[in-house]
């Protein structure tokens, strides 16, 4: 349960692809590349870790808590970026097939600061929009 002083963001997008395409975007680092990270380490499996390095700015790191046929859950930690450290925020990405469309929902919770929640909402919105652009380029 989220503490009263914590923030949650929730975003939903529909993409004209099979859900397997979305999973591949995580496996092949596309989603992490869209963060603008300079270095990416990604061990895409339940219990596997990831690390995104942003030169002279900060890092995002954590673990894949769960990877199933319709959901990825990550522990998401942030250091640097001239902001307070964030530990054990939680990113849940789930999807379902609706006809020829894959409907993706991203929920990022346990965010301690409103400023951080606003920054994450902006960043995730841009990433999800860029996923849509990448999908359209490859069709």
N, C-alpha and C positions, 0 to 999 in steps of 0.2 A: 504494500500500500504506500502511496506517495505521501510524504509528510506535508503538512499544510504550507510550509515555507518553500516547497520545491515546485518546479515548473515542468510542464509536459507540453510537447508540441506533437501535432498529428497532421499528416498530409496524405492525400490520396490522389493517385493518378491512374489513368487507363491508357494502356499502350496496345496497338494493334499487332500483337505477337503472341506466340505460345509462351507459357510461363517458364519453360526451359531456357528461353532467351534471357530472361531476367536473371536467373540463377547463374548463367554463364558470365554475365556482367560483373558478378562478384568473384567468381572463380578466376577470371582472366585479368583482374585488377582494374577493369574499366571504371567501376564506381570509385575506387580509391584514387585513380588518376584524375578524375573529375574534381577531387578536393583541391587540386593544385599542389599536392605533395611533391617534393623534390626527390625523395626516396621512398620506396614501398617494399615492405616485407609482408608476405601474406601466406600463412599456412592454413588454407581453407579446409578446415575440418572441425567437427565438434571438439572443443578443447584446444584447438590450434590458436596461435597468437597472430596478431598483426601489428605493424608499426608503420606510421606515416611520419616522415621527417620533413620539416619545412625549414630550409636553411636560414639560420640566424633569427628564427621566429618562434619555433616551438615544435611540439610533437603531439601526435594522437596515437594511442596504443591501447591494446586490450586483447580480449579473447573472444572466440566464437563460442558462446555458451551452448548454443543448439543450432543445428542445421537439419531441417526436415524437408519433406516434399513441398511444403507450402509456407515455410517460415525460416528466417535467420534471426537469431538473437545474439547481440554482441554486448560485451562489457566495453564501455567507451570511456577512456581516460584522456585528459588533456593537460599538458604542461606548457607553460610559456605564453606567447601571444600577448604579453603585457597584461595578463588577466590572472585572477586567482586559479590555483590548481583545481581541477575537477577530477574526482575519483569515483569510479563505479556508477557513472550514468549508464543508462540502458537503452539500446537501440533495438527495436523490434521491427523487422521488415517482413510483412506477410503478403501473400498474393493468392488470387483465385482466378480461374479461367471463367470468363463470361462470353460464350460463343467464341469469336475470333480474337477477343480482347483479353488481355491480362490486366486485372485491376490490382494495383500495388498500394498498400497502406504502410506508411512509415510512422512509427511512434517513438519519440525520443523522450525518456522520462528520467526522473531523479536529478534534474538540473537544479543546482542550488541557487543560481543568481538569475534575476530577470534579464539582465544585460546579456548573459550567456545564452539564455533561451531565445532571445530575439536574434542573436547572431547565428545560432544554430538553425533557426527557422529560415532565415535568409539563405544560409549556405545550402541546407537540404532542398529548399525550393529550387535554387539554381541547379543543383545536381540532378534532381528529378526532371527538370525541364531539359537539361542537357542529355539525359538518357533518352528522352523522347526524340531529340534531334538526331542522336546517333542511330536510333532504331530506324528513323525515316531515311537516313542516308544509306542504310544497308538493305533497303527493300527495293 
